[in-house]
């Protein structure tokens, strides 16, 4: 189940990278792509939570889940910026996007290390 969560988080990362390219290169976003990115990531987080609460204690999985939840809150901030009237047509601040991406990639790395060393 962790392997499926890792694959889902990797897919979410690819969709997120696509969103960044759209924002930087074309100065626009895609609400459908953002919803797909969020949906895949939430599905991965749900599977990770199911493994954490249903299996033995694994600290790297727990730390990755905590970091993914913080990443989720960063994504909600990005969504709030996107939905505001003033920012509707402009991409979100790249600092916030970068912070969101760094947290997600760190959590994914923790998850992969935990999976390979268990």
MODELLER restraints for C-alpha pairs under 7 A, 6 or more apart:
rsr = mdl.restraints
at = mdl.atoms
rsr.add(forms.Gaussian(group=physical.xy_distance, feature=features.Distance(at['CA:1:A'], at['CA:47:A']), mean=6.82, stdev=0.5))
rsr.add(forms.Gaussian(group=physical.xy_distance, feature=features.Distance(at['CA:2:A'], at['CA:48:A']), mean=6.38, stdev=0.5))
rsr.add(forms.Gaussian(group=physical.xy_distance, feature=features.Distance(at['CA:5:A'], at['CA:44:A']), mean=4.48, stdev=0.5))
rsr.add(forms.Gaussian(group=physical.xy_distance, feature=features.Distance(at['CA:5:A'], at['CA:47:A']), mean=5.93, stdev=0.5))
rsr.add(forms.Gaussian(group=physical.xy_distance, feature=features.Distance(at['CA:5:A'], at['CA:48:A']), mean=6.18, stdev=0.5))
rsr.add(forms.Gaussian(group=physical.xy_distance, feature=features.Distance(at['CA:8:A'], at['CA:40:A']), mean=6.02, stdev=0.5))
rsr.add(forms.Gaussian(group=physical.xy_distance, feature=features.Distance(at['CA:8:A'], at['CA:41:A']), mean=6.55, stdev=0.5))
rsr.add(forms.Gaussian(group=physical.xy_distance, feature=features.Distance(at['CA:8:A'], at['CA:44:A']), mean=5.37, stdev=0.5))
rsr.add(forms.Gaussian(group=physical.xy_distance, feature=features.Distance(at['CA:9:A'], at['CA:41:A']), mean=5.66, stdev=0.5))
rsr.add(forms.Gaussian(group=physical.xy_distance, feature=features.Distance(at['CA:9:A'], at['CA:44:A']), mean=5.94, stdev=0.5))
rsr.add(forms.Gaussian(group=physical.xy_distance, feature=features.Distance(at['CA:12:A'], at['CA:37:A']), mean=5.02, stdev=0.5))
rsr.add(forms.Gaussian(group=physical.xy_distance, feature=features.Distance(at['CA:12:A'], at['CA:40:A']), mean=5.74, stdev=0.5))
rsr.add(forms.Gaussian(group=physical.xy_distance, feature=features.Distance(at['CA:12:A'], at['CA:41:A']), mean=5.50, stdev=0.5))
rsr.add(forms.Gaussian(group=physical.xy_distance, feature=features.Distance(at['CA:15:A'], at['CA:37:A']), mean=5.50, stdev=0.5))
rsr.add(forms.Gaussian(group=physical.xy_distance, feature=features.Distance(at['CA:16:A'], at['CA:37:A']), mean=6.20, stdev=0.5))
rsr.add(forms.Gaussian(group=physical.xy_distance, feature=features.Distance(at['CA:19:A'], at['CA:29:A']), mean=6.39, stdev=0.5))
rsr.add(forms.Gaussian(group=physical.xy_distance, feature=features.Distance(at['CA:22:A'], at['CA:28:A']), mean=5.91, stdev=0.5))
rsr.add(forms.Gaussian(group=physical.xy_distance, feature=features.Distance(at['CA:22:A'], at['CA:29:A']), mean=5.81, stdev=0.5))
rsr.add(forms.Gaussian(group=physical.xy_distance, feature=features.Distance(at['CA:23:A'], at['CA:29:A']), mean=5.52, stdev=0.5))
rsr.add(forms.Gaussian(group=physical.xy_distance, feature=features.Distance(at['CA:23:A'], at['CA:91:A']), mean=5.36, stdev=0.5))
rsr.add(forms.Gaussian(group=physical.xy_distance, feature=features.Distance(at['CA:27:A'], at['CA:90:A']), mean=6.45, stdev=0.5))
rsr.add(forms.Gaussian(group=physical.xy_distance, feature=features.Distance(at['CA:27:A'], at['CA:91:A']), mean=6.12, stdev=0.5))
rsr.add(forms.Gaussian(group=physical.xy_distance, feature=features.Distance(at['CA:28:A'], at['CA:89:A']), mean=6.58, stdev=0.5))
rsr.add(forms.Gaussian(group=physical.xy_distance, feature=features.Distance(at['CA:28:A'], at['CA:90:A']), mean=6.22, stdev=0.5))
rsr.add(forms.Gaussian(group=physical.xy_distance, feature=features.Distance(at['CA:28:A'], at['CA:91:A']), mean=5.96, stdev=0.5))
rsr.add(forms.Gaussian(group=physical.xy_distance, feature=features.Distance(at['CA:29:A'], at['CA:91:A']), mean=6.59, stdev=0.5))
rsr.add(forms.Gaussian(group=physical.xy_distance, feature=features.Distance(at['CA:48:A'], at['CA:65:A']), mean=6.94, stdev=0.5))
rsr.add(forms.Gaussian(group=physical.xy_distance, feature=features.Distance(at['CA:52:A'], at['CA:61:A']), mean=6.98, stdev=0.5))
rsr.add(forms.Gaussian(group=physical.xy_distance, feature=features.Distance(at['CA:52:A'], at['CA:62:A']), mean=6.87, stdev=0.5))
rsr.add(forms.Gaussian(group=physical.xy_distance, feature=features.Distance(at['CA:60:A'], at['CA:110:A']), mean=5.88, stdev=0.5))
rsr.add(forms.Gaussian(group=physical.xy_distance, feature=features.Distance(at['CA:60:A'], at['CA:111:A']), mean=6.41, stdev=0.5))
rsr.add(forms.Gaussian(group=physical.xy_distance, feature=features.Distance(at['CA:60:A'], at['CA:114:A']), mean=5.33, stdev=0.5))
rsr.add(forms.Gaussian(group=physical.xy_distance, feature=features.Distance(at['CA:61:A'], at['CA:111:A']), mean=5.69, stdev=0.5))
rsr.add(forms.Gaussian(group=physical.xy_distance, feature=features.Distance(at['CA:61:A'], at['CA:114:A']), mean=6.37, stdev=0.5))
rsr.add(forms.Gaussian(group=physical.xy_distance, feature=features.Distance(at['CA:64:A'], at['CA:107:A']), mean=4.43, stdev=0.5))
rsr.add(forms.Gaussian(group=physical.xy_distance, feature=features.Distance(at['CA:64:A'], at['CA:108:A']), mean=6.80, stdev=0.5))
rsr.add(forms.Gaussian(group=physical.xy_distance, feature=features.Distance(at['CA:64:A'], at['CA:110:A']), mean=5.62, stdev=0.5))
rsr.add(forms.Gaussian(group=physical.xy_distance, feature=features.Distance(at['CA:64:A'], at['CA:111:A']), mean=5.76, stdev=0.5))
rsr.add(forms.Gaussian(group=physical.xy_distance, feature=features.Distance(at['CA:67:A'], at['CA:103:A']), mean=6.43, stdev=0.5))
rsr.add(forms.Gaussian(group=physical.xy_distance, feature=features.Distance(at['CA:67:A'], at['CA:107:A']), mean=5.57, stdev=0.5))
rsr.add(forms.Gaussian(group=physical.xy_distance, feature=features.Distance(at['CA:68:A'], at['CA:104:A']), mean=6.04, stdev=0.5))
rsr.add(forms.Gaussian(group=physical.xy_distance, feature=features.Distance(at['CA:68:A'], at['CA:107:A']), mean=6.03, stdev=0.5))
rsr.add(forms.Gaussian(group=physical.xy_distance, feature=features.Distance(at['CA:71:A'], at['CA:100:A']), mean=5.57, stdev=0.5))
rsr.add(forms.Gaussian(group=physical.xy_distance, feature=features.Distance(at['CA:71:A'], at['CA:103:A']), mean=5.87, stdev=0.5))
rsr.add(forms.Gaussian(group=physical.xy_distance, feature=features.Distance(at['CA:71:A'], at['CA:104:A']), mean=5.90, stdev=0.5))
rsr.add(forms.Gaussian(group=physical.xy_distance, feature=features.Distance(at['CA:74:A'], at['CA:100:A']), mean=5.60, stdev=0.5))
rsr.add(forms.Gaussian(group=physical.xy_distance, feature=features.Distance(at['CA:75:A'], at['CA:100:A']), mean=6.65, stdev=0.5))
rsr.add(forms.Gaussian(group=physical.xy_distance, feature=features.Distance(at['CA:78:A'], at['CA:92:A']), mean=6.54, stdev=0.5))
rsr.add(forms.Gaussian(group=physical.xy_distance, feature=features.Distance(at['CA:81:A'], at['CA:87:A']), mean=6.16, stdev=0.5))
rsr.add(forms.Gaussian(group=physical.xy_distance, feature=features.Distance(at['CA:81:A'], at['CA:92:A']), mean=6.50, stdev=0.5))
rsr.add(forms.Gaussian(group=physical.xy_distance, feature=features.Distance(at['CA:82:A'], at['CA:88:A']), mean=5.28, stdev=0.5))
rsr.add(forms.Gaussian(group=physical.xy_distance, feature=features.Distance(at['CA:82:A'], at['CA:92:A']), mean=6.55, stdev=0.5))
